[in-house]
Amino acid sequence: MHYTICELIADLTQNAIEADAKVISIRVHETETELCFEIQDNGKGMDSETLKKVRNPFYTDGIKHPNRKVGLGIPFLIQTANQTDGSWQIDSQKGIGTKLKAVFSLSNIDTPPLGCLTSLFRQILSFPQNYEMHIDRIKETKDDSKNYSISRSELIEALGELETVESLDILKTFLESHEE
């Protein structure tokens, strides 16, 4: 199991990028009682047989990591959701892409902490491949609601790139201002 939900999201997002996705959409919706995240991509996708196999931690296609004998991203998602009274759903079509959704009860003592969304978003927005990423963040409490959306292309247009310490520091400040 991952230490934080952000680590799960980072792992699954990296899978989307490595599946040659050109567009990745991420939605993180948090209320006082639950946390839901969705990751959708237009990468390689999986056929129904592969979709069944990826639930097994000892399955890997051997292509992405030739010397690795396990693939743990999706099995960790399933394990975490099942052990915390959460839910998960994976839909995929070969040549179309994949959509993952997970919901976690924040009242369950075994639900991992969310982690630092600012660090997560900065990390996944700055992965080096060529892709577009849209992130929607929604946080609702009984007294307030905070929402924001960002896109990788707009950030690159404003900052010039997402590789140097300077641009990543500006991105961190920008993200923190939305999480306050």
C-alpha positions in Angstrom: 0.0 0.0 0.0 1.2 3.5 -0.7 1.9 5.9 2.2 -0.4 8.6 0.7 -3.2 8.9 -1.8 -1.0 11.4 -3.7 1.5 8.6 -4.2 -1.2 6.4 -5.8 -2.2 9.3 -8.1 1.4 9.9 -9.1 2.0 6.2 -9.9 -1.2 5.9 -12.0 -0.5 9.2 -13.8 3.0 8.1 -14.7 1.4 4.9 -16.2 -0.8 7.1 -18.4 2.2 9.1 -19.6 4.2 5.9 -20.3 1.2 4.6 -22.2 1.8 7.4 -24.7 -1.2 9.5 -23.6 -1.3 12.9 -25.3 -4.1 14.2 -23.1 -4.5 13.3 -19.4 -7.3 14.7 -17.2 -7.2 14.4 -13.4 -9.9 15.4 -11.0 -9.5 15.4 -7.3 -12.7 16.0 -5.3 -12.6 16.2 -1.6 -15.5 16.6 0.8 -15.6 16.3 4.6 -16.4 12.6 4.3 -14.8 11.3 1.2 -12.0 11.8 -1.3 -12.5 10.9 -5.0 -10.0 11.0 -7.8 -10.3 10.3 -11.5 -7.6 9.9 -14.1 -8.5 9.7 -17.7 -6.1 9.4 -20.6 -6.1 8.8 -24.4 -3.1 6.4 -24.2 -2.8 2.9 -25.6 -5.6 1.5 -23.5 -6.1 -2.2 -22.7 -8.2 -5.0 -24.1 -10.5 -6.8 -21.7 -8.0 -9.6 -21.1 -5.2 -7.3 -20.2 -7.7 -5.3 -18.0 -8.3 -8.4 -16.0 -4.6 -9.2 -15.7 -3.4 -5.8 -14.4 -5.3 -6.4 -11.2 -2.7 -9.1 -10.4 0.4 -7.6 -8.8 2.5 -10.3 -10.4 1.5 -9.3 -14.0 3.5 -7.0 -16.1 3.6 -6.8 -19.9 7.4 -6.8 -19.8 7.6 -3.9 -22.2 7.7 -0.8 -20.0 10.1 -2.3 -17.5 11.8 -5.4 -19.1 13.5 -6.6 -16.0 10.6 -6.1 -13.6 8.3 -9.0 -12.7 5.5 -7.1 -11.0 3.2 -4.2 -11.8 1.8 -2.7 -8.6 0.0 0.6 -9.4 -3.4 -0.8 -10.1 -3.2 -3.6 -7.5 -2.2 -1.0 -4.8 -5.2 1.1 -5.8 -7.5 -1.9 -5.5 -6.0 -3.0 -2.2 -6.2 0.4 -0.7 -9.8 0.9 -1.8 -10.9 -2.5 -0.6 -9.2 -2.2 2.8 -10.7 1.2 3.5 -14.4 0.6 2.5 -13.7 2.6 -0.6 -14.5 1.8 -4.2 -12.6 1.7 -7.5 -13.5 1.4 -11.2 -11.3 0.9 -14.2 -12.5 1.2 -17.8 -10.2 0.9 -20.8 -10.4 0.3 -24.5 -7.4 -0.6 -26.6 -6.4 2.3 -28.8 -8.8 4.6 -27.0 -7.4 5.1 -23.4 -8.1 4.3 -19.8 -10.2 5.9 -17.0 -9.6 5.1 -13.4 -11.8 6.3 -10.5 -11.3 5.7 -6.8 -13.4 6.9 -3.8 -12.1 6.7 -0.2 -13.9 7.2 3.0 -12.1 9.8 5.1 -13.7 8.4 8.3 -12.0 5.0 7.9 -9.0 4.9 10.1 -7.1 2.8 7.5 -7.5 5.4 4.7 -4.1 6.8 3.9 -3.6 10.5 4.3 -4.1 12.6 1.1 -0.6 13.9 1.1 0.6 17.1 -0.4 -1.4 18.0 -3.6 0.9 20.9 -4.3 3.9 18.6 -4.6 1.9 16.0 -6.5 0.6 18.5 -9.1 4.1 20.0 -9.5 5.6 16.5 -10.0 3.1 15.2 -12.6 2.9 18.5 -14.5 6.7 18.5 -15.0 7.1 14.9 -16.2 9.3 15.3 -19.3 7.2 13.7 -22.1 5.1 15.7 -24.5 1.5 15.6 -23.2 -1.3 17.9 -22.2 -2.7 17.6 -18.7 -5.8 19.2 -17.2 -6.3 19.1 -13.5 -9.6 20.0 -11.7 -9.5 20.3 -7.9 -12.6 20.6 -5.9 -12.7 20.9 -2.1 -16.0 21.2 -0.4 -16.7 21.8 3.3 -20.0 22.6 5.0 -19.0 26.3 5.1 -17.0 26.7 1.9 -16.1 25.4 -1.6 -12.8 25.9 -3.4 -12.4 24.9 -7.0 -9.6 25.5 -9.5 -8.5 24.1 -12.9 -5.1 24.3 -14.5 -3.7 23.0 -17.7 -0.1 22.1 -18.5 -0.1 24.1 -21.8 -1.2 27.3 -20.1 1.5 26.9 -17.5 4.2 26.3 -20.1 2.9 29.3 -22.0 3.1 31.5 -18.9 6.4 30.2 -17.6 8.2 29.2 -20.8 8.9 25.6 -19.4 8.4 23.4 -16.4 12.0 22.1 -16.0 14.1 24.7 -14.2 14.2 25.3 -10.5 12.9 28.8 -11.1 9.8 27.8 -13.0 9.1 24.9 -10.7 9.4 27.3 -7.7 6.9 29.7 -9.3 4.6 26.7 -10.1 4.8 25.7 -6.4 3.8 29.2 -5.2 1.0 29.3 -7.7 -0.4 25.9 -6.6 0.0 26.7 -2.9 -2.0 29.9 -3.4 -4.9 27.8 -4.7 -4.7 25.3 -1.9 -4.8 27.9 0.9 
